Each structure stands twice: as structure tokens, then as C-alpha cells.
């Protein structure tokens, strides 16, 4: 399938709302074409000086249009794709495009795994003293909070490429276990530091128990 392409150094997950500020002439043309022709376009992830995978997005709303033609738009991310070819300029257009192939995703995760990961997310938020909105395990998936659990850009990209929901959830689970253990240690260290200098009751050692060698 051929898609207009808008490469960005960002990862967008299926189902995610994508707010964009459009200021380049080529992408103003792209958004106007999307409005007129109901096109979707792709946002390939620019990483390691190349583009290989990305997410198809659909224009939902043009929120603001400025006097110079710049726009604030809202899109929704749909499917993950692999870039098969890329041309910097589609014939007759200012913007680029290319052939893509959509990944076949497998929703193979059971509710028990979703519940376990969700509980680990809640534990992380509690440790960080960040408000957590309760979510039903049935509604929770690997993409729901992917931007809100401290994954690096590279980790988010790795997650995007995974085809199985169980693999994505186990990847997140491993990250949460590592992050949580580090935070526990940080909080323990912080507590030790804060105790230093306070008056404390020490149990005196019984010198009768010691023998000089």
C-alpha cells in the first residue's frame, strides 16, 4: 500500500491521539489533501538515521488555522507498518511517500497478564507519588500507558515493533520490575540519608562479651 509519509522522531501507538502543529508548506498541503480526499498518512519513526517502521494516522480535526497557513491538528493513530520504499516527493506533491506493509498484530494476552501489569504500573505510580486513574484490566492494553511509565525512546520503538500483545506486556512488565526495584532502593537510600544526624537510641554493646586476642 502507498501512503504519504511524515517522518518524525517520535513513536505513536495504535489508538493514541496525536496532536501536531503543522508549519512546513509540504505538510500543510498534506493536511489539506487529507481534508479533501479523506486520506490517511504514515508517521515513520526517524531513529538511527533511518526510517523502517511507523504508524498510520487519520486526521480527526483541524483545531486552529493561523493567518500564515499553519495549523494545529488532531489525528488518531491506527496501524503499525513497515516502510518498504520511500521517495522524498510524491509526483505532483510537495510531500514524500512510499510503499508500506501493515504488521499483523496478535491480541493473545489473557486478562491475568493484563491485570498483573496494571498492578505493577499502579505500584510504580505509588512509589513516585503520582496520581493513578483506576482502569479495568479488560480495557487495559500495552499501548494504554506506554508513554507514561518511563520507557526510553528506544524502548518505545522496540515495543512498537512487537506483533504479539503478550510480548509487549511482558516487555513492559520487565521494565516495571527493574524500575520499581531501583525506586525502592532510591527511597531506602533517601531514608537513610534523612536519618543521618538525628538523635537515636543505640543499644550499648556489652563489653563483657568481647575478648582481646
Secondary structure, DSSP 8 states (H G I E B T S, - for coil): -EEEE--BS----TT-EEEEEE-SHHHHHHHHHHHHH--EEEEEEEETTEEEEEEEEEEEEEEEE-TTS-EEEEEEEEEEEEE---BSS-TTSSSEEEEEEE---B----HHHHHHHHHHHHHHHHHHT-------TTT--TTTTGGGS---HHHHHHHHT--BHHHHHHHHHHHHHHHHHHHHHHHHHHHHHHHTTS--------GGG----
